[in-house]
């Protein structure tokens, strides 16, 4: 951990949008060779703050200094020229291009292809992030795609590296590899501004932390000397409640899937292969796995967005394999996909309109083919209130919400429709500790009321906390579901690695 003057100094930074102040008088500093965490609830102002540092947004007031000089980037190109790099939570890569081509597109003055390929190999090897410049990005895992983004930044030799939710799509092994890289950069004097809702990794990695709440700095801490609960309570300004346990007494089989096989949802997806499982009323089935092993295909098959090539899907004994999404919704099978902006929600539509998109029939939001706007607004307001969605109101466009607040709206929109069966992919991806606890509690309450719930997630802690049974997807194949209470870490690892022959205990 470095001492001395700050590499980056932010003083009194303020940014307001119509109806909301995103940042108010934010002041903090980051020293060279320091990993500094930026903590806060969804909507606390973290994204706006780093966008100002990276030149994507202009502050209304305040100033920034980088290495003692004014830092006023007009756009990301200016920020990169000053030595600021950023790895975004959502990767900006082209699947059909190879690694070298993607990296070249993100550079102002890319060297010739052969020289760039050598530089990629040299830098990726030096930092423990092995990459083949000739591999097509569409064939890479989520962790490998992140390496592409990081190496692209490192080739420009940043003095400050901003990381936004860098482990949200990584396996524990990939996360450990990333931490090794970040520690090496820290040792070389690079300052790292680190955003994550995973507070255990903040404690393990970060030297210092600034906490934001409702756009303002409310505290700072040394994470290694602060408990996870204490950091979470500083973020939310209240005590943190753990999800309440519930008795597990499943009823009759509600969903039966047998021999389900599908094509991939995209040229770079994973086909499902002979997937078989059952879910009972009042039960939560957790499905884990590394990203890209058929999670999207499973949700699309169950929701009706994609027809299966073979196999059967039965809901309450009725074959629904040939029904589309709307007829399945009418029968009580609802779904919330992983990609919230663009798939789960239309970016330019208001929250009211996005509520209508999936709830028009079940909530009676249309009459004689016309939208009942009064009922539609009331439904959206109910979701906003029940799930604490931080937004100026139901007329706000979906794209204007922070990722975590949009996630709360999407999940809440489905839960408030009282599904018989809810399938959700990555329910707490990118949301803060308090919101994650609230979403998990809502899923537990839904099951307690007799609904069936399928939770597809890469967060094993989450699945172990709320699931009654667990299964793992690997290369499109689903392991035999096991009682969660009977599973240990080693067995889970075997299941995720493709040990499909494990019989139920």
N, C-alpha and C positions, 0 to 999 in steps of 0.2 A: 504493500500500500504506500503510495507516494505522499510526500509532504511538500509544503511550499505553496506557491501561488496557484490559483485555479487555472486550468486550461480553458474551461468554458465557464463564464460567469453570466448569469441571467438576473437582471435587476428590474423588479416592478413590471414584469410582462403582463399585459392585459389584452384580451381579445373578446369581443362581444358579437353575437349574431342576433337577428330579430327574435326577441322573446327569451333570450338566454345569454348569460355571461359565461363563456367557456373557461376563461382564465381571468383571475383578478389579482393583480399585484404579486405575481409569482416571483420569488427570489430564491436562488440557490446556486451552488457551484460544484464543479467536478474537477478533480485534480488529475493530472497525467498519471497513468499507471493505477487508476482507481476504477473499480466496477461499482457503479452507483445505481441503485434501484430507484425507480419511479413507481410508487404504489398509489392505489386509489380504487374506489368503486368504479363500475361502469358509469360513464358520464361525468367522472370527476375532473376531466380536462386533460388527461394524459396525452391523448392523440393530438389534440390541438396544439399542445405545448411542443411536442416533438416535430410537428409539421412546421411550426415557426422556426425552430432550430435548423430544420432541413430545407427551408426556403419554399415550402408549399403554401404557406399562409403568412400574411404580413401582420405583425402585431399592431394594435391600435395605440398602445403606449408601452413605455419601458425600453430597455436596451439590452443588447447582448454583446459580450466580448469573447473573442477566441484568441488565446495566447497573448492577451493584453491589447489586442487591436479590435476596433469595432467590427461586429459580425452582423451584417445586414443583407443576407442573401436574397436576391430577387427571385430566384428559382433554384431547384435542386442542382442545376449545373454549377451555379455560383457556390453553393454549399460544398459540393464535391471538390471544386477547385480550391476551397479554403481548407480542405482536409476533413470534411464531415461525410461519413458514409452511413447508409441506413439499410437494414434488412427488414423488410415489411412482413407482417403476419401473413398476408396473402401474396404468394409468389407471382411475379410478373414474368413468366417464361412461356415460350412457344413450344408446345409439345412436338410439333413436326420438325423442329430444328435440332441440331446437335448441341452439345455443351459449348463448344467453341463459338458457334454462331450466336447463341444466346448471350454469351459473355461479351462478344464484340458489339452487339446491339446496345449494350448498356455502357459503352465506353465512348468518350468524346473523340479520341484519336487512337483507335484500335491499331495495333501493329499488324504486319502481314500474318496470314493464317498460320504458317509454320512457326514463326516466332511466338505468336500468341499461344499456340498449343504447348510449346516448351515452357512458357511462363506459367500456364495453368498447371502443368505437371509439377513444376518446381515449387510453386507456392502451395498447392494442395498437399504435396508430400511434406513440405516443411512444417505445415500447421496440422498435420494429422487428419487431413480431409481428402483422402485419395479420390481423384476424378479422372476419367478418361475423356479427353476433349472431343473424341469422335462419337461418343455414345448419344443416341437420340434421347432427348429429355423425356419424351412420352414413355420411355421404357424405364425411367428411374423411379425409385421409391421416394416417398415424401422427404425422408432424411437426406437422400442424395440430391434432391432438388434444392433443399436448403443450402447444401454445400456449394451449389452453383452460385446462388445469390451471395454467399459469404465470400467465396473466392473472387467474384466480380468486384466486391468492395475492397478486398485486400490487395488486389492488383493496382489499385489507385492509392495505396499506402496512406490510409486515413489516420489522422491524429485522434479523432473521436468517432466511435462506432456506436450507432443506435440500433438496439435489438428489440423488436416488438413481438412479444409472445413467442420466443424462438423455439420453445419445446412443445408447443401445443399439438404438433403432428409427429413427434418423435417417440421412438421406443425408449425405454430406460437406457439401453445400451447406446443408442444414438445420442441421447442427452449427455451421457458421461463423456462421449467423444467430443461433443460441442464444448462442454465445460473445460476439457483439457486444452482446446484451442483458445478459448477466451482467457484462460490463465496464462498461456504463453504470450498472448497479445498484451495482457496486463504487465507481464514481466518486461516486455519491450517498451513500456511507457505509453501504450495506447490507452486512452480513457474510453470506458464503455458505459453507455447509458442503457440500462436494462429494464424492460417492462415485462412483468409477468404476474399472473394471479396465483402461481404455485409458490406459496410462501416458504415451503421447506427448501426449495432450490434457491430462493433468495437468501436464506440463512446460510446455506452451504457455499454460495458463490460471491455474494456482494459484500463490499467493504463498508458501504454507507447507504443510507436510504432517505429519500424525501417523500412525505406522505401528502397527497392532495385529497381534499374533500370539497365537492361543489365548487371546483375551480380555484380553490385557495390552498396555500400551504398551511397544514395544521400541525405539522411536527416533523421530526427527523429522528433517526435512530441508527445504531450499529446493529445490523441484523443478527450477527453471530451472538450478540448479547441480549437479544430480544426474542421472546417466545412467539410462535406462530399466532397463538390466540391474541397476544398483546398487539401484534402488528395488524391483525384483522380488525380488532376493536378500534384501533386508531383510525383505520380506513373508514369504518362505518359510523364511528361515534357512538357506539352502543355495544352492549354485550352480545356475543355471538352464540346463537342457539344451534346445537347439533340436531340433526333430524331425529324425530321420535321413533323408537322401535315399534314394530307392530307384530301381532301374532300372525304366523303363516299357516293359513288353513285353506289351501286351494280347493276350488270346487270342480265342476265338470270341465272337460276339454272344450275350449272355445275355438281355438284355431288348431288345425291339423295340416301340416305340410309334409308331403311324401314325394321323394324322388324328384325334387324341383331342380331343373337344369335350365339355364338361360344363356343367351349370348351376352357379351360385354355391353355396357351402356355407351361405350365410346371405343374408338380404335385402340385406346390405351387402357381400357378397363379389364376386368377379370370375370370370366364366365363362371356362373354357379354350376356346381357339379353334384348332382344327386343329394341335394340338401333335404334332410328329414328331421322334423321336430314337432313337438306339441306345446301349447301354452294353455293353462287352465284359468278359469275365472279367479280373480283375486291374487294372481301370481305375477311376479316380475321376473322375466327371463333376461339375463344379461348376456350380450354377445360381444366378445372382445376380439382383438386382432390388430395387427399393424395395418396402417392405411394402405389401401389399394389391393386388398385381398378379397373383394367382393361385397363390401359393405353397401356401396351405392346400388349395386345390382339387387341385393336382397331387399332393400327398402323399396326400390322401384317395382319389384315383383310383387311384394305384399300390398303396396298402395294401389296397384293397377296401372301405373305409368308404363310398365313394360310387360308384355305377354311372355309367358314361359314357353320354352321349346318343348318341354315334357314335364310330367309330374302333376300333382294335384295340390290345390289350396282349398281347404274347406273351412268355412266359418259357421259355427253352430250346426255342423253337419251338411251345410249347403255348399256345393261346388261353386266357387266364385272366380275360378281361374280365367274365365273369359270376360269378366266384368271390368269396366273401366273405373277410374278413380271416383267419379261422382256416385255411381250405383253402390260402390263399396262404402263410401261415406254414409250413404243413406242407411246402410245396414249396420253402421256403427264402427267401421274400421277407418281410423284416422291416422295420418302420418305427418311427421315433421322432418324434412330432409336436413342434411348437414349444411348445405350451402344456403345460408339464410337470405343473402341479397342476390336476387336474380332467380332463385328457385323457390324458396319458401316465401319470399316477399318480392313484389314488383317495386323496384327502386324509386320510381317517380310517382307512384301512387301514394295517397295518404294512408295513415293507419286505418282510418275508417274504411277506405276502399279495399285495403288488404284484408280487413276482417270479412268483408263481403265475399271476397274471392273463394274462401273455403267454408264460410259459415252461412251462406245465403239460404240454404235449404233447412239445415238443422236448427237454425236460430230464427227462421221466418223473417229474413231481412228483405225479401222481395214479395210484392203483391201484383199478380197479373202481369208478370214480366217486368215490373218497374221496381227500382230500389226504394225501400222505405228508409229514407235517410235519417229519420228520427231514431228508429230502432237500430240502424246500423251504427250511428254515433254512440248510442247508449251501450251497445255491445263493445265497441272499441274502448270506450271509457271504463267499462267494467274490467277489461283486460289490463288496462293501464293502472287502475287502482289496485286490483287484486295482486298483480305481479310487480308493483312498484316500478313501472317503466318511466324513466326520467325523460320527459318530453314536454314541450310547451302545450301539447294537446293533440286530440285525435285527427286534426287536420294536417299535422306535420307529415312530410314525405318520409317514407321508410329510409331512404338513403341519408337523411339528416340525423338519424340516431346513431349513437355509438354502437359498435358491434354487439356488446353485451346487452344493451338495452333492446336492440332489435331481437336478439335471441330470446329475451324474456317475453317480448310481445308474441313472437312466433309460437313458443311453447304454450304460453297462456291462452292464446287464441284457440289452440286445439283442446287443451284440457277443459276450458269452460264450455265446450260443446258436449261434454259428458260422453266421451267415447265408450263403446263396449270393449274395444281393443285399440290401443295407441302404440304405434311404432315410431320411435324417435331415434335419430342418428346424431350422436354428439350433443346431448341436451345441454351441457354446461360448458361447451367449448368457448373460451374467451370471456367468461363471465367471472366476476369477483367472488370471493369466498362467501359473502353474505347471500348474494344472488344464487350461487350454486347450491347452497344449503336450502334456500327457499324452493328452488326448482326440484331438488331431490325430495323434499318433503311433500311437494304437490304430487309427484309421481307415486310416492308411498301412500298418500291419502287416496289417490285414485284407485290403487289396487285394494286398499282397505275397504273401499266402497263397492268392490266386486268386479272392477274392470280388469282386463288383462293388459299387461304392459310389456313391450319388447324394447329394451334399451341397448342400442348399438353404440359402443364407446371404446375409445383408445385409453381411457382413464381407468386403469385396473382398480385403483383405490375406490373410485366411484362405484364400479360394478360390485366390488366386494361389500360395499356399504349397504347397497339398496336391493341387490338381486337375491332372489330365492334360489335360482339355479343359474349355472354359467356354462356357456359353450364358446368355442373359439373358431373363427374363420381363418383358414389358411389356404391360399391359392384357390379360392372358390369352394372349398369343402368345409363342412361344419362338423366339429367334433360332437360326440354324444354329450348332451347336456348332463351336468353333474350338480348335486346339491352344493351350494356355495359354502355352507358350513363345514363340509368335508374336505375342502380343497386347501392345499398349501401352495406356496410360491413355486416350488419345483414342478408340481403337477400342472399348474397354470402355464408355466413356461413350455412344458412338453406339448400341451394342447395347442398353444399358439404357434409352436414350431411344426405342427403337422402330425402329431401323434393321434390320428383319428380313430384308432382302434380301442381307445379307452372306453370300457363299458361302464354304464352307470353303477354307482356303488350300491 
